[in-house]
Amino acid sequence: MKEFTYTITDPNGLHARPAGILVKESGKYSSEITLHSCGKKGDAKKIFSVMGMGIKSGDSVTVKISGADEDNAVGALEVFFKNNL
């Protein structure tokens, strides 16, 4: 299992547009990808799960990746978070 933590800097938090892009990016990998923030857990491959977490600017999000392609996924998702959130 791989994981990283990122603090959301986007003033709008993890809102609809970047959440949709995150779901699309996560869907490229066969690994299980979960988000953990403020005591909530969500599946990064499901838009309603991501949006339901209500992640706001300043919240820390831990991304946990487990599966066959976790090494590739962790690097790509870290770049995604830095560039989009």
C-alpha positions as CSV (number, residue, x, y, z in Angstrom):
1,M,0.0,0.0,0.0
2,K,1.2,3.5,-0.9
3,E,-0.2,6.7,0.6
4,F,0.4,10.5,0.7
5,T,-1.2,13.4,2.4
6,Y,-2.0,16.7,0.8
7,T,-3.5,19.9,2.2
8,I,-6.1,21.4,-0.2
9,T,-5.1,24.9,-1.3
10,D,-7.9,25.6,-3.8
11,P,-10.1,28.3,-2.2
12,N,-13.2,26.3,-3.3
13,G,-12.0,23.0,-1.8
14,L,-12.5,19.8,-3.7
15,H,-15.5,21.0,-5.7
16,A,-17.2,19.5,-8.7
17,R,-14.8,20.2,-11.5
18,P,-11.6,18.9,-9.9
19,A,-13.6,16.1,-8.3
20,G,-14.7,14.9,-11.7
21,I,-11.1,15.1,-13.0
22,L,-9.9,13.2,-10.0
23,V,-12.4,10.4,-10.5
24,K,-11.4,10.2,-14.2
25,E,-7.7,10.1,-13.2
26,S,-8.3,7.4,-10.5
27,G,-10.3,5.3,-13.0
28,K,-7.1,4.8,-15.1
29,Y,-5.8,2.4,-12.4
30,S,-6.9,-1.0,-11.2
31,S,-5.7,-0.3,-7.6
32,E,-8.2,0.6,-4.9
33,I,-7.9,4.3,-4.3
34,T,-9.5,5.9,-1.2
35,L,-9.5,9.4,0.3
36,H,-9.5,10.0,4.0
37,S,-10.2,13.4,5.5
38,C,-11.9,14.8,8.6
39,G,-12.9,11.3,9.8
40,K,-14.5,10.4,6.5
41,K,-13.5,7.9,3.8
42,G,-14.4,8.0,0.2
43,D,-13.8,6.0,-3.0
44,A,-11.8,8.2,-5.4
45,K,-13.4,6.4,-8.4
46,K,-16.9,7.5,-7.5
47,I,-18.0,11.1,-7.9
48,F,-20.7,11.0,-5.3
49,S,-18.3,9.5,-2.8
50,V,-15.8,12.2,-3.4
51,M,-18.3,15.1,-3.4
52,G,-20.0,13.7,-0.3
53,M,-16.9,14.1,1.8
54,G,-17.2,17.9,1.6
55,I,-13.5,18.6,1.5
56,K,-12.8,22.3,2.0
57,S,-9.8,24.5,1.5
58,G,-7.2,23.9,4.3
59,D,-8.4,20.3,4.9
60,S,-5.7,17.6,4.8
61,V,-6.5,14.6,2.6
62,T,-4.7,11.3,2.8
63,V,-4.8,9.3,-0.4
64,K,-4.3,5.5,0.1
65,I,-3.6,3.3,-2.9
66,S,-3.5,-0.5,-2.8
67,G,-3.1,-2.8,-5.8
68,A,-1.0,-4.0,-8.7
69,D,-0.3,-0.6,-10.2
70,E,0.0,1.4,-6.9
71,D,3.5,2.6,-7.7
72,N,2.3,4.3,-11.0
73,A,-0.9,5.6,-9.4
74,V,0.7,7.3,-6.4
75,G,3.1,9.4,-8.5
76,A,0.4,10.5,-11.0
77,L,-2.1,11.3,-8.2
78,E,0.4,13.3,-6.3
79,V,1.1,15.4,-9.4
80,F,-2.7,15.8,-9.9
81,F,-3.3,17.1,-6.4
82,K,-0.4,19.6,-6.7
83,N,-1.5,20.9,-10.1
84,N,-5.3,21.0,-9.5
85,L,-6.0,21.4,-5.7
